[in-house]
Amino acid sequence: MNFDSSVRKRYLTISGITVPLPMPAASILTLGRRQVTVVLLMPRDEDQEAWEDGNRNVWAFDQNGQQLWKIEALPGVTSERGAYTDISIDENGNLLAYNSIGVFANVDLVTGKVYVAPQRPW
């Protein structure tokens, strides 16, 4: 089975299955080997009031469009400052998430649990 995904406006398409999203996606990562699609949702100003998930704006879906997890919340960090702004995969296949307050997180692809990396001294 061919596993691919794309996003348009507030809709994610995974292997031909369309999944509505609560707000636009800033980026997606398709991990074909694991058959997981990771989505970075980007709340816009008009979405903020309805957005109740705080800094849990990274979601994962399986090849059937079923949501696997929402990223674990960062304790003590508010949504205005703590929403993630970028996601990537490192050379070892680890999911990384970054936010505007300097959190560099390694994210468990199975559970969405966050492991925060020590901050680099600048």
C-alpha positions as CSV (number, residue, x, y, z in Angstrom):
1,M,0.0,0.0,0.0
2,N,1.3,3.4,-0.9
3,F,1.5,5.7,2.1
4,D,1.5,9.4,1.5
5,S,0.0,12.5,3.1
6,S,-0.7,16.1,2.2
7,V,-2.5,19.1,3.8
8,R,-4.7,21.7,2.3
9,K,-6.2,24.5,4.5
10,R,-7.8,22.6,7.4
11,Y,-7.8,19.1,5.9
12,L,-5.2,16.4,6.1
13,T,-5.2,13.7,3.5
14,I,-3.5,10.4,4.3
15,S,-3.5,7.6,1.7
16,G,-6.8,9.0,0.2
17,I,-8.5,9.5,3.6
18,T,-9.4,13.1,4.5
19,V,-9.2,14.2,8.1
20,P,-10.5,17.6,9.2
21,L,-8.2,19.7,11.4
22,P,-9.3,22.3,13.9
23,M,-7.0,24.9,12.3
24,P,-4.5,25.2,9.5
25,A,-1.4,23.1,9.5
26,A,2.0,24.8,9.2
27,S,3.8,21.6,8.2
28,I,3.5,17.9,8.1
29,L,6.1,15.1,8.2
30,T,5.3,11.7,6.7
31,L,7.2,8.8,8.2
32,G,6.6,6.1,5.7
33,R,8.6,3.4,7.5
34,R,6.5,3.9,10.6
35,Q,3.4,4.8,8.6
36,V,2.8,7.9,10.8
37,T,2.0,11.4,9.7
38,V,2.9,14.2,12.2
39,V,1.2,17.5,11.8
40,L,2.2,20.9,13.3
41,L,-1.0,22.9,13.8
42,M,-0.6,26.7,13.8
43,P,-3.3,28.5,15.7
44,R,-4.0,31.9,14.1
45,D,-5.3,34.8,16.1
46,E,-8.9,33.9,15.4
47,D,-8.3,30.3,16.5
48,Q,-6.7,31.2,19.9
49,E,-10.0,31.7,21.8
50,A,-11.3,28.3,20.7
51,W,-8.0,26.5,21.1
52,E,-8.0,24.7,24.4
53,D,-5.0,22.4,23.9
54,G,-2.4,25.0,24.9
55,N,1.0,24.0,23.6
56,R,-0.3,20.6,22.3
57,N,-0.3,21.6,18.7
58,V,1.7,18.7,17.3
59,W,-0.5,15.7,16.5
60,A,0.2,12.3,15.0
61,F,-2.1,10.1,12.8
62,D,-1.8,6.5,11.5
63,Q,-2.2,5.4,7.9
64,N,-6.0,5.1,8.4
65,G,-6.3,8.8,9.5
66,Q,-6.9,7.8,13.2
67,Q,-5.3,10.2,15.6
68,L,-2.6,8.4,17.6
69,W,-1.6,11.2,20.0
70,K,-1.3,15.0,20.8
71,I,2.1,16.1,22.0
72,E,2.4,16.0,25.8
73,A,1.8,19.4,27.4
74,L,4.7,21.3,28.8
75,P,4.0,22.0,32.4
76,G,3.7,25.6,33.4
77,V,3.9,26.9,29.8
78,T,1.0,28.9,28.5
79,S,-0.4,28.5,25.0
80,E,0.5,32.0,23.8
81,R,4.2,31.4,24.5
82,G,4.5,27.7,24.3
83,A,2.9,26.6,21.1
84,Y,5.4,24.7,18.9
85,T,6.6,26.5,15.8
86,D,8.6,23.9,14.0
87,I,9.0,20.1,13.7
88,S,11.7,18.0,12.1
89,I,13.3,14.6,12.0
90,D,17.0,14.3,12.9
91,E,19.6,12.0,11.3
92,N,18.6,9.2,13.7
93,G,14.9,9.3,12.9
94,N,13.9,11.1,16.1
95,L,11.0,13.6,16.0
96,L,12.1,17.1,17.2
97,A,9.8,19.9,18.1
98,Y,10.7,23.5,18.8
99,N,8.9,26.5,20.2
100,S,9.5,30.3,20.5
101,I,10.6,30.2,24.1
102,G,13.6,28.0,23.3
103,V,12.3,24.5,24.1
104,F,14.0,21.8,22.0
105,A,12.0,18.6,22.6
106,N,12.6,15.1,21.5
107,V,9.1,13.6,21.0
108,D,8.3,9.9,21.4
109,L,6.7,8.8,18.1
110,V,4.6,6.2,19.8
111,T,3.1,8.2,22.7
112,G,3.8,11.9,22.0
113,K,5.7,12.2,25.3
114,V,8.1,15.1,25.4
115,Y,11.7,14.8,26.5
116,V,13.2,18.3,26.8
117,A,16.8,18.7,25.8
118,P,19.1,20.7,27.9
119,Q,19.2,24.3,26.7
120,R,22.3,25.4,24.9
121,P,24.2,28.4,26.4
122,W,24.3,31.2,23.9
